[in-house]
Amino acid sequence: MAAASRGGAESFRSVLTFTFRHWRRQAPLVALVASAMLLSTLADVFMPVFAGRIVDAVALDGADKAAGLHKALWALGAMVGLGVLMAGLRYVGFAGISEMTLRIMTRVGQDAFWRIQRFSTDWHANNFAGSTVRKITRGMWALDLMDDTLLLSLLPSLVVLLGSTLLLGWHWPVMGLLVALGSIGYIALTVSLSILYVAPSARLANIWDTRLGGLLADAVSCISVVKGFGAEWREDARLASLLGKWRGRTYRSWMRGTSNSTLQTLVLLVLRVAVIGLVLWLWWQDRASPGDIAYVLTTFFLIQGYLRDIGLQVRNLQRSVNDMEELVAFHADPLGVADAPGARPIRIAAGGIVFDHVNFHYGKHETPLYSDLDVAIRPGERVGLVGHSGSGKTTFVKLIQRLYDLSGGRILIDGQDIADVTQASLRQQIAIVQQEPILFHRSLAENIAYGRPDASQGEIEHAARLANAHDFILRLPKGYGTLVGERGIKLSGGERQRVALARAFLADAPILILDEATASLDSVSEALIQEAMERLMQGRTTIVIAHRLSTVRTLDRILVFDRGRIMEEGTHGELVARERGIYRSLFERQAMDLAAGLQVA
């Protein structure tokens, strides 16, 4: 229980701190909303006073009846005036909070997206995209509930309770004390139950809600695999199992909220009986008139309504905190790689790359992948990276892109340390074509122009021609305006590769990285892509991650990696001629596999 209390209190503190930080950026609007709601609520506080005066006025009889009517009408006019004032002020408050909340939600969404895009590739590898989206959208809407609860509900409720208690205490101190103690006890009970009893179960329900979003997104994004293996029933069963756990956690959360609400109702019943009993005793002692009784009853029913609302508002506050805490947690996560203070844009002309005594290890791994690695790639040189899986090839190009920070040493491009330049400027001057190219669910023209969004239609089409993609694009129903589907699912593997090559052509970067772009393609697509790749490599510093050694035979130099070390380097001919060399062994094994495949065919 103590741990739950600390965890719940910490969540409330962190979320409220996050919310108030955004309020400070909208201080004038916050002040406007708070002032309008305060004045509006004060008008509500004085309504029972005039209701009591009407009762006293109509209680007059005989010669005083006309005077009583005058007093009653005057009190009624005051109530009408207060009502009109209250309506006008509430309109101002609601209009102000609408503008304020939308501004904050926009800022929060932008900030969260900004951070997520800059988290490390490891972070993204360990988090479902669907879950991440759900955390952001749920947190944004929870912020809307938070603002409404604090400014439109809790603030007026506290003003009514304080103002009404003071007015009652001014007439009858014992009545003011009773209402004050009862209200404080009710609020303390409500807050304690929300933090210690309801919040832990609601937090667990949200965790399963996030997992549900992740599972749905995972299955939908991989629907081609599901259908390919006829596994729809298996995914149905997987979802049913998760829904069962989600239903159980959510039901428990809801039932705890119901129990909390029931206990609050009973406490209000006890307070109501006490207040009514006390005012009747005051009347019996000739210390309260019929109008006073009407005033006390009207005031208490007003207080009771606001107290009941406070119970709901505290539950809403607790719910908004639970829904926001995962979004707030994004801001506690460190960025994967941060620009150095005063980082400047890099200027790459020739494209020479130098690894100078580079040390690197992943995360908390004790064993480094690279130790004192020295490599120099000349401007315009075409270099192949070869080795078994896990030998360090992919990490080599990721470090050039500065997707990770080094443990030691430095990487220079045209003599500039990439740790001292902005990441955006670095990556904008490095074109990469991945083995499994990823396209946005946008038009083909937008995908090709992603590296140069200001490119003209003519430049886009020229890049597509260079990538041997123009002809197949024209055969599509909407040509360059065709939407390619999520991750480019509407296109074949070869078509996606050619679009990715066109994107690299249009980017026209001085450094090019190719991650075996011809793997697993038919011979026609492979020939078209190979031809386009040869054009693309001309005049650029090129690094090719090779899985099939036939693709590196014409390169200027080949680096053979093994466990983070460069064991061999040279041209294809030099490495094949080396007795008992790693490259020769890999080449012979692939040649034997190819011969065996031809014999079977």
N, C-alpha and C positions, 0 to 999 in steps of 0.2 A: 504493500500500500504506500509505504514511504517513497519507494522508487517511482511508482506511478504518479505520486504527488509532485515529486521533483521534475519528472518528465513532462507532466501536464503543465506545470507552472513555467517551465523553460520554454515550451512551445508557445504558450500565451505571450510570454515576454518577447521572444524573438519575432513572432508574427506582428504583435502590436508595435514593436520598434520599427519593423519594416514598413508598416502602414503609416505610422506617424512621420517617418522620414519622407514619404511621398506627399503627405499632407503639407509639410513645410514648403514644398515646391508650389503648392496651390494655396498659400496662406490667405490671400484676399478672398477667394471663394469659400474656404473653410470658415473664415470669420463671418462672411455674409450668411452662410447657411446656419451657423450656430446662433447668430444674433436673431435671425428671423424665427427660428424654432424656439428660442428662449422667450421672446416677446409673445409669440403665439401661445405658448404654454401658460405664461402668466395670465393671459386673458382667460384661459380655461380655469385657472385656479380661483379667480374671483367670481366665476359663474354661480357657485353655490351660495355665496354671500347674498347676491341679489335674489336668488330663489327663496332664501329664508325671509328676506324682506317682503317678498310678495305674499308669503303665507301669513306673516304678521299683519300685513295691510288688510288682507281680506278677512282676518279674524276680527277686525274692528266692526262694531255694529251701531245701530241707532244713528245719532246725529253725526257720528264720526265716519259713517259709511262713505260719504263723498270724498272726505279727506283720504280714506283708505284706498279708494279707487285711484285717486291722484298718485298716491305713493306707489301703488301696484303698477300703474302704467309707466311711472318714471323708472322703476326697477326693470320693467320689461324692456323699455327703450334702451336702458344701459346694457341689458343682456344682448339685444339685437346689435348694438354698436360693437360690443366685444366680439360677437360672433362674426360680424363682417370683417373686423380687424384681424381676427384669428384666421379666417379663410384667406385673406389677402397675404398675410405673412407666411402662411403655410405654402401658398403658391410660389412665393419668392424662394422659400427654402427648398422646395422640391425641384424647381427649375435650376437653382444653383447647384444642388447636389448631382443632378443629372449631368451637367456640364463638367463638374469636378471629377466625378467618378469615371466618366468616359475618357477624360484626359489621363487619369491615373492608370486605368486599364490599358490604354494604348501604350503608355510609357512602360508599364510592367511587362506587357507582351513583347515589346521591342527589346527591352533589356534582357529578358529571358532568352529570346531568340539569339541575341548578340552573344551571350555567354555560351549557349549550347553550340553555336557554330565554332567557337574558339576552344571548346574542350578538346582534349587529346583524342587521337584515334582510338586509343585503348578505352577511353570512357565510352565512346560510341559503340565500340565492339561489345561492351558489357551491359548496354542498356537498350531495351526494345524501343524502336522509334515510336510505336503506338503508345507505349506507356509514357514516354516523354511528352508526347503531344497531349495526352490526357492530363498529365500533371499541370501543364501550362494552362490549358483552357479551363480546367476545374478551378485552379487557383485564381484566374482572372475573374470568373463569375463569383467566386467566394469573396473577392475584394469588393464587389458590388454589394453583396449581402453585409459585409463588414461595415462599409460606409453608412448604409441605411440603418443598420442596427445601432451604431454609436451616435450618429448625428440626428437621425429622424425618430429614433425610438428611445434609446437609453437616456440621452440628454434631456428630452422633455419629461420622461418619467421621473427622473431624479429631481427636476425642478418642481414638478407637481407634488412629489412627496415632501420635499423640503418646505415649499411654500404653504401647502395645506397643513402640515404639522405645526408650523409657526403660527398660522392663523388660529388653529384649534387651541394651541397652547396659550395664546394671548387671551382667549376667552376663558378657558378652563385648563390650567396647567396640568392637572392629572390626566385629562383627555389627550393633550399633546404628548405627555410622557408615554402613555399607553400606545398611541399610534406610532411614535418614534421607535420604541423598543420592539414593537411587533414588526414594523417595516424592516428594521435592521436585522432582526432574527430571520425573517423570511428571505432577505437578500443573501445573508451569509449562508443559509442552508442551500439556497439555489446555486450559488457559486461553488460551494464545496461539492455538492452532488455532481455538478457538471464537470468539474476538473477531476475528481477522484473516482467517479462512478461511470459517467457517460463517456467522457473523452477517451479513455483507453480502448473501449470497445469500438468507438467510432473511428479511431486511428487504425485499428486492425481491419475494420471493414473497408477503409480507404485503400489499404495495402492490397487487399484482394480485388478491389475495383480496378486498381492500376494493373494488376496481373491480368485481369479479364481483358482490359483494353489491349495489352501487349499480345495476348494469345490471339485475339481476333485479327489484329493487324498482321501478325506473323502468318496466320493461315491464309488470309486474303491475298497478301503480297506473294505468297508461294503457291497460289492456286493451280498454276500449271503443273507443279510437281504433284500436288494432291490428286489432280485429275489423271496425271500420267500413270500413277500407281493405283488408281481406283480406290483411294483411301478416304473418300468423303465420310464414310461411316466411322472410321477411326478418329478423324478430327471431330466428328459429332460427339463421340464418346469422351474425347479429351475435354471438349468444351463442357459437356454435361457434368463431368467430374469437378471441374473448376467452379462451375455455376453452383454446384451443391455446396461447396465450401464457402463461396461468396454469399449464398443465400443464408447459410447458418450464421456467419459473422454479422451480416447485415440485420438479420432478425434479432439477434441478441442486442445489437446497438439500438434498434428501434424500440425493443421492449424495455430497455433501460431508460430510454427517453420517456416512455409511457409511465413507468413506475415513478420517475422523477416528477412528472406532471401531476400524477395522482396525489403524491405526498404534498406537493405545493397547494393543491386544491383543499386538502384537509387542514393545512396550516391557516389558509385564508378563512376557512369556515370558523375555526377557533377564534381568530382575530375579529371576525364579524360579530360573533356572539358577544365577545367581550365589549366591543364598542357600543353595540346597541344596548346591552345591559347597563353600561355606565351612563349613557345619555338618559335612559329611563329613570335611573336613580337620581340624576341631577334634576330631572323634571319633578320627581316626587319630593325632592328637597326644595322645590320652588327656586331652583338656580338656573332653570332653562325654560324658555317659552315654547309654544308649539312651533313658532318660526325657527327657534334654535334647534329643535329636534329635526325639522326639515333640513336645516343647514347642515347639521352633523351627518344625517343619513345621506344627503346628496354628496357631501364631501367624502364620506367614507366610501360610497359606491364609486366615486371618481377615483379615490386612492386604490380601492380594490381592483378596479379595472386596470390601472397602471401597474399595480403589483403583479397582477396576472400577466400583463404584457411583459414585465421585467423577467418573469420566469421563461416566457417564450423567447425574449430577446437574449437572455443569457444562453439559452440552448442554441439560438441562431449564432451567437458570438462564438460559442464552443465549436459549432459545426463549421463556421467559416475559418476558424483557426486550424481545425483538422484538415480542411480542404486546401488551405494555403501553405501548410508547413512544408510540403514537398517542393512547392514552387520557391519558397523562401530558402530552402536548403540548397537550391542551385547556386545562390549567391555566396554560400559558404564553401562550395567546391572550388578548388584552385583551377585556374586556366591551365590547359595543357602546356602551352608554350606562350610566353608573353614577350612582347617587344621590349627591348632594352630602353631605359630612359634616354630620350633624345635620339632614338633610332631614326635613321635617314633612309630615303629610297635608294635602292641599289641601281647602279647603271652597268648593264652588261652589254659589252660590245663584241669582244672576241669569243668569250665563253670558256676560258681556261679554268679548270677545276683542280684544286689541290687539297688533299687530306693531309694535315700537318700534325703528326703524332696524336692521332685521334684515339681516345678511349671512350667506350660506351657500354653501358649495361642497362637492361630493361628493368624498370621499377626497382623492387627490392632484391632482385637477383644478386647474389654475392659474386657469381662468376661473370666477368665482363664478356661481352660478345667480341668487341674489338679492344685490343691492347696495343698502343703505340703504332697504329696503322698509318702508313705513309703511302699515298698514291698521288700521281700527277697525271692529269688528262689534258692534252694539248688542245688549244682552240681548234675547232673543226674536226677533231679526231673522232672516229667511230669506234666505240669500245663495247665489247660483249662481256656480260657477267655470267659465269657458268659455275655450277656446283649443285650438290645435293640439296634437297629441301632443308631449310634451317641453317644453311651454311653462311648466311649473311648478305645475300644478293639484294633482297628487297629492302632490308634495313639500310643498305648503302645508298639507295636512291631516296629513301625517306629522310635520311639525314641531309642530303643535298637540298631537299625541299624544306628542311628544318621543321619536320613534323615532330621531332624530338630534340631535346637539348643534349649536348655532349656532356660526358662525365669529365672529359679532359681534352686538351688539344684544340684545334680549330679547323674550320673548313673555309677555304678562300675561293672566291669566284672573281676572276680578273683582279686578283690581289686584294679583294674586299672581304673582310670577315663577315660571314652571313649572320653571326650573332649580333652584329652591330647595325643591321639594316632592318627595315620593316618587312614583316613576313609577306604582306600583300604584294609589295613591289617585287620581292624575290620570286614568288610563285607565278606572278603574272608574266614573268620572262622565262618560265620553264613550261614547255608543253609536254603533256603526258598522255599516252595512249595505253589504256590498261588492257589486260587480257580479257576481262569481262567488262566492257565499257558500260557505263551507267548514263542513261539519258533521262531528262526531265519529261514529265507528261505535258509537253508543250509542242509547238510546231517544230518541224524539221529545221526551218530557217532559224528559229530561236535557239535550238540546240547547237547548230553549227556556229552561230554567232555568239555563243556564250562567252568566249574569251575576248571578243570584240563586239560588244552590243551595239556600237555605233556604225557597224559595217553596212554598206549598201547592199541591195539585192544582187547587183552585178558581182560584187566581191564575194558574196556568199555562194553564188552559182559557180564562180571561177574556182573557189576552194573545193566545191563538190566535184567539179570536173577533174581536178588534180588528184582527188581521192577515189576516182572511178565510181562516184556515187550519183552523179547527175542523171544518168539514164534511168536508173531504177526509181529515182525520186519523181521524175516526170511521168512515170507509169502509174503512180499512185493517184487516187481520185482527186485530191486537192493539192497535189504537187508539194511545193515547199511549205504549204500551209497545213499539211497533214499532221494531226496530233498522233504522237507515237505510242501513247499509253504509258502506264506506270513503269518506270525503269526501261522504257523502250520495248515493251512486250509485244507490240504489234509488228515489229521488224524481226527478221531472221538474224542469227548471230553474225553472218557476214555483212548484212546491211548495217547493223549497229556499229560494227568495226569501221566500215567506210565512213559513216557519219562522224565517228570519233576522230578518224584521220582528217576529215574535212575540217573539223573543229581545230585540230592542231595546225593544219595548213593556214587557216585564217588567222590564228593567233600569231603566227610568224615569229615564234620565240627563238632566241639564239641557242637555247639548250633544249634538247629533245630527249625524252625518256620513253622507250618502247618496252612494254611488258609482254613479250611473245604474243603479238597480235594475230598470229595465224594459227594458233593452236585450236584443234577440234573443229576445223572448217573443211568444207568440201574442196576438191581440187580447183574448181573454177573460182570460188571465192578467194581461196588462198593465193592463186596466181594474180588476181586483181589487186588484192591487198599488198602482196609482196611488191608488185610494180609501183603502187602508190607509195609504199614505205621507202623504196629506193629514191623516189623523187623528193620525198619529205626530208630525208637525211642529208641531202646535198647542201653544203655550206653551213651546216649546223654541228655543234658539238653533240654527239649522240651516244646515249647509253642504252644498250639493249639487254634486257634480262632474258636469257635464252633457256628454254626448256628443251627445245629440239635443236641440236647442234648444227643442223643443216642451215639454220637461219643466220649463223655467225661466221660462215666460211669466208665471206668476202669482206669482213670488218678489218679495220686497221690493226686492232689488238684485242686479245681475249684475256680476261682475268679469271683465274680458276680459284674459287673460294672453297674453303673447308674449315668449318667451325670458327668462322670469323677471321681467318687468316688467308692471305693470298699465297697460295702454294705454288702456282705457276702463272706465267704470263708470256704472251707472244702471239704470232699469227697462227691461223689454223694449221698451216703446213708445218710450222716449227713445233707446235704442240703435238701433232699427230706423230711426228718423227721421234718424239722423246720416249725412250724405252721405259716401261713400267710407270709412265706418267698417269696422273689422275685423268687429264683430258682425254688421252688416248684410250684409257679404259672405258670412259663414258661413251666415247665415240664408237668404239668397237661393239659395246653392248647394244647401243641404239641401232647400229648397222645389222647386227644379228637379229634383233627383234623385227626390223623391217624386212629382212630376207625371209624370216619365218612366216611373217604375215603374207608375203607375196606367194610363198609356197602353198599356204592354206587356201588363198584366193584362187 
